[in-house]
Amino acid sequence: MIPRAPTLWAHRAGKDKIVYGLPGDDGTMRFRFPLRDPNYKKLVATPGLSATIVVDCASSHILSVRFHGRRT
C-alpha cells in the first residue's frame, strides 16, 4: 500500500486552514477558493505576496504552505 500524503492546508497571518491544496500536473500546488471567499480577496490584495513551503525531504511530501505579504 502506498502511503498517502497528508492534506496540505494554506495559512495566512492570523488564520489557519483557509483552503487545501492539490498537486498540479506541472509540479505546482493548486489552491481552489470558493467563489467570493474573503481569504482569497485578502491574499490577492496583499502587496508583495509570497509563500513559505515546508517539505519533508524523506517522504517528498509538502507539509505546509504559509502566505506572506510585504509590509507597506
C-alpha positions as CSV (number, residue, x, y, z in Angstrom):
1,M,0.0,0.0,0.0
2,I,1.3,3.4,-1.0
3,P,1.3,5.9,2.0
4,R,-1.0,8.8,1.4
5,A,0.4,12.4,1.7
6,P,-1.1,14.5,4.4
7,T,-3.7,17.1,3.5
8,L,-1.9,20.3,2.6
9,W,-3.6,23.4,4.1
10,A,-2.7,27.0,3.2
11,H,-2.4,29.5,6.1
12,R,-2.1,33.3,6.3
13,A,-1.3,35.5,9.3
14,G,-3.9,35.0,12.0
15,K,-5.9,32.4,10.1
16,D,-5.2,28.7,9.8
17,K,-6.6,26.2,7.2
18,I,-8.0,28.7,4.8
19,V,-8.0,26.3,1.8
20,Y,-6.4,23.0,1.0
21,G,-4.0,22.4,-1.9
22,L,-3.7,19.8,-4.6
23,P,-0.7,19.0,-6.8
24,G,-0.9,20.4,-10.3
25,D,0.2,18.5,-13.4
26,D,3.1,20.9,-13.9
27,G,4.7,20.3,-10.4
28,T,2.8,23.3,-8.8
29,M,0.4,23.4,-6.0
30,R,-3.2,24.4,-6.8
31,F,-5.5,26.1,-4.3
32,R,-9.2,26.4,-5.2
33,F,-11.0,29.0,-3.2
34,P,-14.8,29.2,-3.1
35,L,-16.3,32.0,-5.1
36,R,-16.2,35.3,-3.2
37,D,-14.1,33.9,-0.4
38,P,-12.8,36.8,1.7
39,N,-9.5,35.0,2.3
40,Y,-8.8,34.9,-1.4
41,K,-9.6,38.6,-1.7
42,K,-7.2,39.4,1.1
43,L,-4.4,37.3,-0.5
44,V,-4.7,38.8,-3.9
45,A,-4.8,42.3,-2.5
46,T,-1.6,41.7,-0.5
47,P,1.4,43.7,-1.9
48,G,4.5,41.5,-2.4
49,L,2.6,38.2,-1.9
50,S,5.0,35.3,-1.4
51,A,4.8,31.9,0.3
52,T,6.9,29.7,2.5
53,I,6.6,26.0,1.8
54,V,7.7,23.3,4.2
55,V,8.7,19.9,2.7
56,D,9.5,16.6,4.3
57,C,12.6,15.6,2.3
58,A,12.4,12.0,3.5
59,S,9.0,11.4,2.0
60,S,9.0,14.2,-0.6
61,H,5.6,15.5,0.8
62,I,4.8,19.2,1.1
63,L,3.7,19.7,4.7
64,S,2.5,23.3,4.7
65,V,2.2,26.5,2.8
66,R,2.1,29.9,4.5
67,F,1.3,33.0,2.5
68,H,3.1,36.3,3.4
69,G,2.9,39.9,2.2
70,R,5.4,42.6,2.2
71,R,4.5,45.4,4.7
72,T,3.9,48.7,3.0
